[in-house]
Every structure is written in structure tokens, then in C-alpha cells.
Amino acid sequence: MSEHASTSRSFGRRALTAVSVLAIAATGAAWSGCGDDNEDEVQDAIDNANEQIDEAGEEAQQQAEEITDEAQQQIEEGTEEAQEGAAEATEEADQAAEDGEDQAQEAQDQAEGAGNGY
């Protein structure tokens, strides 16, 4: 669970970083709005911010998929282990029942043998 929490915090930090970059780019656009000389630079900054946001989103999506895959694998492994444990427990119970029946039969045979001796 700590790995999942760490990933969530990492995603949160990246999202905040992306929003901060966009806010800085928008602020730069507003400051430079008075002059047309910086228009290309502002557009480049906005494009760069948008690209960083897209990359952060893609990375977050990839991390989410990896976490989902890991969780699914752990579920499958846990299910297999549980099934193996149940099969082993069933075998042990069957063996214990057979042993009990053998002991009961042996005790009955001994009792019958002792009763015939009188």
C-alpha cells in the first residue's frame, strides 16, 4: 500500500507542477500582451507548458496501468496460493479421516477378539 500511496503523491506533485508551469506561461502571456514583439516567445512558452502537461498526463496514465497490472498479478498469485492451500488441506483431512477409520476398525477388531476369548 505504501508503494501505491507514494505513486499517488508522485502523481499529485507532477500534476501540481504541470499546473504551475501553465500558470507561469499564462502570466508571461499576460505580461507580454502589451507588446507584439514577444508574441512568438509567449506562444512557445504556452506550447512548451502544454507539452509538459501532456507528458505528465501520459506518464501518470502509464504508472496507473503498471499499478493495475501489478495488483492483478498479486490477486492471481494469491488466488493460486489459496487454491493450492485448500487442496493440501483437503488431502490432509482425507488422510486423517482414513487414519481414523483404520484406527476404529483396528479397535473394533481387537474388541471382537477380546470378546471371543472369554
URCOR-V67190 format. One record per backbone hydrogen bond with DSSP energy under -1.0 kcal/mol. NH is the residue of the N-H (numbers start at 1). CO is the residue of the C=O. Records with the same first field share a line. If there is no record, write none. Layout:
NH->CO + CO
This chain:
5->1
6->2
7->3
8->4
9->5
10->6
11->7
12->8
13->9
14->10
15->11
16->12
17->13
18->14
19->15
20->16
21->17
22->18
23->19
24->20
25->21
26->22
27->23
28->24
29->25
30->26
31->27
32->28
35->32
39->36
42->38
43->39
44->40
45->41
46->42
47->43
48->44
49->45
50->46
51->47
52->48
53->49
54->50
55->51
56->52
57->53
58->54
59->55
60->56
61->57
62->58
63->59
64->60
65->61
66->62
67->63
68->64
69->65
70->66
71->67
72->68
73->69
74->70
75->71
76->72
77->73
78->74
79->75
80->76
81->77
82->78
83->79
84->80
85->81
86->82
87->83
88->84
89->85
90->86
91->87
92->88
93->89
94->90
95->91
96->92
97->93
98->94
99->95
100->96
101->97
102->98
103->99
104->100
105->101
106->102
107->103
108->104
109->105
110->106
111->107
112->108
113->109
114->110
115->111
116->112
